Amino acid sequence: MPTDQEFLEYVIKSIVAHPDDVKVVRTVDEMGVLLTLKVHPEDMGQIIGREGSTARAIRSILRVIGVKNNARINLKIEEPEGGRVSRTRGETPASSEEPKKGVDEVVDELKL
């Protein structure tokens, strides 16, 4: 019977383009089992899925495996370095060259 970690590795390696970069670390504490997943940055979209659907499905299956083995299993997907751009309040992305629009301009556009 494969372990939760082996199962996760098998599933993730089956859906990513860089299976050699898949790494799963399993830790156990008083809260249960934590599986930490690290993948190639280009594969993050495949793992998360549209609106998080793939990640949600994987977590659901892991929960079922946990119930079967009397353990609480959580999945943490590590974000690759430079994956998400964090901005402070009021900053705009550098690629955005459009001037800011006022609320009235946005409302007028919605009426069109």
C-alpha positions, 0 to 999 in steps of 0.5 A, a space after each residue: 500500500 503506497 504512503 500518502 507521500 508516495 501517492 502525492 509524488 505519483 499524482 504530481 509527477 503524472 501531471 507536470 512537465 518537469 517530473 524530476 523537479 517534484 519534491 515532497 517533504 513529509 512532516 508529522 506533528 500534533 496537528 497531523 501530517 503536513 506534505 510540503 510540495 515543491 515543483 518547477 515554477 513552470 508547473 505551478 499552473 498545472 498544480 493549482 488548476 483553473 481557480 484552484 480546482 486541481 489543488 482542491 481535488 488533490 487535497 480532497 483525495 489526501 483527506 480521504 487517505 488520511 481518514 482511512 489511516 486515522 490521520 489528518 493530512 494537509 498539503 502545502 504548495 510552496 511558491 517558487 521564488 519570484 512566483 507572485 509579485 507582492 505589492 504594497 498598497 497603492 503600487 501599480 505593476 511596472 508593466 502598467 503604463 495606463 493612467 489611473 481612471 476615476 470611479 466615474 470613468 469606470 462606471 461610465 465604461 460599465 454602462 456601455 
